[in-house]
Amino acid sequence: MSTEFTLAKIFYYLFLSPLPFIVLFLIGSIFAARARWFLFGAAVLLFFLSSGFGVKVFVEPLEDSFRVREKLTFRPDAVIVLGGGANGYAPDSKLEPSAFKRFTEAFIFARKHNLPLVFTGGGWSGANGIIEGDAAKETAALFCDSLGFERPFTSSFYGGFGIVIEDKSENTEQNGKNTFLMMSQAGFKQPKIILVTSAIHMKRSKLIFEKSGFDVFCYAVDFASKPTKIDGYTWLPDYGRLSLTFSAIKEYVGMLKIFLDGK
């Protein structure tokens, strides 16, 4: 490890991480008597959520069960991939990075196994400049043109590999309901699907799609964490980790909602 690398890391954690705010909260808890415990609690919470401990407690339990692929024991009716945002103002793929990763992995799997691929995602074109379905079409066209085969856009679930776009959904619940409606109208009573989404999002997505009426095989991609080894780095706060823990908390809240709605 070079001196330059070490100095860059020290600068980052001293000035460009949540650490300065944690220190300010702690200093404030010493001098602000009325808000002492509030500021101290804020410092502790911010530290925990932005450290490796927060990732280990909140993120890893969502992803760990999908790190080893299960053996596929049935012939799926389709591969369904969930959208994850779009940016119509980007000069490259209009799919956001997570959505691009999901779509790429689903495209490869569906093409390899000669299965219909359903992309489900709409979004708000006013904010993003494009809806997710159109972004997926552009990306698929780029894949097909560069690989030298015909653009396989279709509305049929029969005939092997083809890309079906569902572009009305605005959340995961609508993803499940709208894709189930499409497949039930095509003659499937309990569709057997390969569900592709980010690993952190898979547990909640599986619950939603099973509730919608699907038989689900999970194909998690876009893993955000790796098994945390407790060392000095684990204690250092980081904005990337903070973002991950908040994403994980959102998933837990969503699963709690599913549980409460089922009661």
C-alpha positions as CSV (number, residue, x, y, z in Angstrom):
1,M,0.0,0.0,0.0
2,S,1.6,3.2,-1.2
3,T,2.0,6.4,0.9
4,E,-0.1,8.3,-1.6
5,F,-2.9,5.8,-1.3
6,T,-2.8,5.9,2.5
7,L,-2.9,9.8,2.5
8,A,-5.8,9.8,0.1
9,K,-7.8,7.5,2.3
10,I,-7.0,9.5,5.4
11,F,-8.1,12.7,3.7
12,Y,-11.3,11.0,2.5
13,Y,-12.3,9.7,5.9
14,L,-11.4,12.9,7.7
15,F,-13.2,15.3,5.4
16,L,-15.4,13.5,2.8
17,S,-17.1,10.9,4.9
18,P,-19.8,11.2,7.6
19,L,-17.1,11.4,10.2
20,P,-17.0,15.3,10.5
21,F,-20.8,15.3,11.1
22,I,-20.4,12.6,13.8
23,V,-17.7,14.6,15.5
24,L,-19.9,17.8,15.3
25,F,-22.8,15.9,16.9
26,L,-20.6,14.6,19.7
27,I,-19.2,18.1,20.3
28,G,-22.7,19.5,20.3
29,S,-23.8,16.9,22.9
30,I,-21.1,18.1,25.2
31,F,-22.1,21.8,25.0
32,A,-25.8,21.8,24.3
33,A,-27.3,20.6,27.6
34,R,-30.9,20.5,26.4
35,A,-30.2,18.5,23.3
36,R,-27.4,16.5,24.7
37,W,-28.9,13.0,24.4
38,F,-30.5,13.8,21.1
39,L,-27.2,14.9,19.5
40,F,-25.3,12.0,21.1
41,G,-27.9,9.5,19.8
42,A,-27.7,11.1,16.4
43,A,-23.9,10.7,16.4
44,V,-24.1,7.1,17.4
45,L,-26.9,6.3,14.9
46,L,-25.1,8.0,12.0
47,F,-21.9,6.2,12.9
48,F,-23.6,2.8,13.1
49,L,-25.6,3.2,9.8
50,S,-22.5,4.4,7.9
51,S,-20.1,1.8,9.2
52,G,-19.5,-1.8,8.2
53,F,-21.6,-2.8,11.2
54,G,-24.7,-1.3,9.7
55,V,-24.1,-3.1,6.4
56,K,-23.5,-6.4,8.3
57,V,-26.7,-6.0,10.3
58,F,-29.1,-4.6,7.6
59,V,-27.7,-5.4,4.2
60,E,-26.0,-8.8,4.3
61,P,-29.1,-10.7,5.7
62,L,-31.0,-9.6,2.6
63,E,-28.4,-10.8,0.2
64,D,-26.6,-13.7,1.8
65,S,-29.2,-16.4,1.0
66,F,-28.8,-15.6,-2.8
67,R,-25.0,-15.8,-3.1
68,V,-25.2,-19.5,-4.1
69,R,-27.5,-20.3,-7.0
70,E,-30.1,-22.9,-6.5
71,K,-30.5,-25.6,-9.0
72,L,-33.4,-24.9,-11.5
73,T,-35.7,-27.9,-11.3
74,F,-38.5,-26.8,-13.7
75,R,-39.0,-25.3,-17.1
76,P,-39.8,-21.6,-16.6
77,D,-42.5,-19.9,-18.6
78,A,-40.6,-16.6,-18.7
79,V,-37.8,-14.5,-17.2
80,I,-39.1,-11.3,-15.5
81,V,-36.7,-8.5,-14.8
82,L,-37.6,-5.5,-12.7
83,G,-36.7,-2.0,-13.7
84,G,-34.6,0.2,-11.4
85,G,-34.7,3.7,-12.8
86,A,-33.9,5.5,-16.0
87,N,-32.1,8.7,-17.1
88,G,-33.2,10.0,-20.5
89,Y,-30.4,12.6,-20.4
90,A,-27.5,10.1,-20.3
91,P,-25.5,9.8,-23.6
92,D,-25.0,6.0,-23.0
93,S,-27.6,3.5,-21.8
94,K,-30.7,5.2,-20.5
95,L,-31.1,2.6,-17.8
96,E,-29.7,3.5,-14.4
97,P,-26.7,1.4,-13.3
98,S,-28.7,-1.1,-11.2
99,A,-31.4,-1.4,-13.8
100,F,-28.7,-1.9,-16.5
101,K,-27.1,-4.7,-14.5
102,R,-30.4,-6.4,-13.9
103,F,-31.4,-6.2,-17.6
104,T,-28.1,-7.4,-18.9
105,E,-28.1,-10.5,-16.6
106,A,-31.7,-11.2,-17.5
107,F,-31.1,-10.8,-21.2
108,I,-28.1,-13.2,-21.1
109,F,-30.1,-15.8,-19.1
110,A,-33.2,-15.6,-21.3
111,R,-31.2,-15.7,-24.5
112,K,-29.2,-18.7,-23.3
113,H,-32.2,-20.7,-22.2
114,N,-34.5,-19.5,-25.1
115,L,-37.1,-18.0,-22.8
116,P,-39.3,-14.9,-23.2
117,L,-37.9,-11.9,-21.3
118,V,-40.3,-9.5,-19.7
119,F,-39.0,-6.1,-18.6
120,T,-41.4,-4.4,-16.2
121,G,-41.0,-0.8,-15.3
122,G,-42.6,2.5,-16.2
123,G,-41.7,5.5,-14.1
124,W,-42.2,9.2,-14.7
125,S,-40.9,10.5,-18.0
126,G,-41.3,14.1,-16.8
127,A,-38.6,13.7,-14.2
128,N,-36.4,11.2,-16.0
129,G,-36.7,12.3,-19.6
130,I,-37.8,8.7,-20.6
131,I,-39.8,5.9,-19.1
132,E,-38.0,2.7,-18.1
133,G,-39.7,0.6,-20.8
134,D,-38.4,2.8,-23.6
135,A,-34.9,2.8,-22.0
136,A,-35.0,-1.0,-21.9
137,K,-36.0,-1.1,-25.6
138,E,-33.1,1.1,-26.5
139,T,-30.7,-1.0,-24.5
140,A,-32.0,-4.2,-26.0
141,A,-31.7,-2.8,-29.5
142,L,-28.1,-1.9,-28.8
143,F,-27.4,-5.4,-27.5
144,C,-29.0,-7.0,-30.6
145,D,-27.4,-4.7,-33.1
146,S,-23.9,-5.1,-31.7
147,L,-24.3,-8.9,-31.4
148,G,-25.6,-9.2,-34.9
149,F,-29.1,-10.7,-34.4
150,E,-32.6,-9.6,-35.1
151,R,-34.3,-7.3,-32.5
152,P,-36.7,-9.8,-30.8
153,F,-39.4,-7.4,-29.5
154,T,-42.7,-9.3,-29.1
155,S,-46.0,-9.4,-27.2
156,S,-46.1,-13.2,-27.2
157,F,-44.9,-15.6,-24.4
158,Y,-44.6,-18.4,-26.9
159,G,-41.9,-19.2,-29.4
160,G,-38.8,-18.9,-27.3
161,F,-36.6,-15.9,-26.7
162,G,-38.3,-12.5,-27.2
163,I,-38.6,-9.3,-25.3
164,V,-41.9,-8.2,-23.8
165,I,-42.2,-4.7,-22.4
166,E,-44.6,-3.8,-19.5
167,D,-44.2,-0.1,-19.1
168,K,-47.1,1.0,-16.9
169,S,-45.8,-0.1,-13.4
170,E,-44.5,2.5,-11.0
171,N,-43.5,0.2,-8.1
172,T,-42.8,-3.4,-7.3
173,E,-46.4,-4.2,-6.3
174,Q,-47.6,-3.0,-9.7
175,N,-44.8,-4.9,-11.4
176,G,-46.2,-8.1,-9.9
177,K,-49.9,-7.3,-10.6
178,N,-49.3,-6.1,-14.2
179,T,-47.0,-8.9,-15.3
180,F,-49.3,-11.5,-13.8
181,L,-52.3,-10.0,-15.7
182,M,-50.3,-10.1,-18.9
183,M,-49.3,-13.8,-18.5
184,S,-52.8,-14.8,-17.3
185,Q,-54.3,-13.2,-20.4
186,A,-51.8,-15.3,-22.4
187,G,-53.2,-18.5,-20.8
188,F,-50.9,-19.1,-17.8
189,K,-52.8,-19.9,-14.6
190,Q,-49.8,-20.0,-12.2
191,P,-46.8,-18.8,-14.3
192,K,-43.5,-20.3,-13.4
193,I,-40.9,-17.5,-13.7
194,I,-37.2,-16.6,-13.2
195,L,-37.3,-13.3,-11.2
196,V,-34.3,-11.1,-11.8
197,T,-33.6,-8.1,-9.6
198,S,-30.9,-6.7,-7.3
199,A,-30.0,-9.0,-4.4
200,I,-30.9,-6.4,-1.8
201,H,-34.4,-6.1,-3.4
202,M,-35.0,-9.8,-4.0
203,K,-36.7,-11.0,-0.7
204,R,-39.4,-8.3,-0.9
205,S,-39.8,-8.8,-4.6
206,K,-40.3,-12.6,-4.2
207,L,-43.0,-12.1,-1.5
208,I,-44.8,-9.6,-3.8
209,F,-44.6,-11.8,-6.9
210,E,-45.7,-14.9,-5.0
211,K,-48.6,-13.0,-3.6
212,S,-49.5,-11.9,-7.1
213,G,-49.8,-15.6,-8.2
214,F,-46.4,-16.5,-9.6
215,D,-44.2,-19.6,-8.9
216,V,-40.9,-17.8,-8.4
217,F,-37.3,-18.9,-8.9
218,C,-35.0,-16.2,-7.6
219,Y,-32.0,-15.0,-9.8
220,A,-30.5,-12.3,-7.7
221,V,-27.9,-10.0,-9.3
222,D,-26.2,-6.7,-8.6
223,F,-24.9,-7.6,-5.1
224,A,-24.1,-4.5,-3.1
225,S,-22.3,-6.2,-0.2
226,K,-19.8,-8.9,0.5
227,P,-19.4,-10.8,3.8
228,T,-18.0,-8.3,6.3
229,K,-14.7,-9.1,7.9
230,I,-14.5,-7.2,11.2
231,D,-11.3,-5.2,11.1
232,G,-10.2,-1.5,11.3
233,Y,-12.0,-0.6,8.1
234,T,-15.3,-1.9,9.5
235,W,-15.3,1.0,12.0
236,L,-14.9,3.8,9.4
237,P,-18.0,5.6,8.3
238,D,-18.7,5.9,4.6
239,Y,-21.5,7.5,2.6
240,G,-21.7,4.5,0.3
241,R,-22.5,2.3,3.3
242,L,-25.0,4.8,4.6
243,S,-26.8,4.7,1.3
244,L,-26.8,0.9,1.4
245,T,-28.2,0.7,4.9
246,F,-31.0,3.1,4.1
247,S,-31.9,1.0,1.0
248,A,-32.0,-2.1,3.2
249,I,-34.2,-0.3,5.8
250,K,-36.6,0.6,3.0
251,E,-36.8,-3.2,2.1
252,Y,-37.6,-4.2,5.7
253,V,-40.3,-1.6,5.9
254,G,-41.8,-2.9,2.6
255,M,-41.7,-6.5,3.9
256,L,-43.4,-5.3,7.1
257,K,-46.1,-3.7,5.1
258,I,-46.7,-7.0,3.2
259,F,-46.9,-8.9,6.5
260,L,-49.4,-6.4,7.9
261,D,-51.5,-6.4,4.7
262,G,-51.7,-10.1,4.9
263,K,-53.1,-10.2,8.4
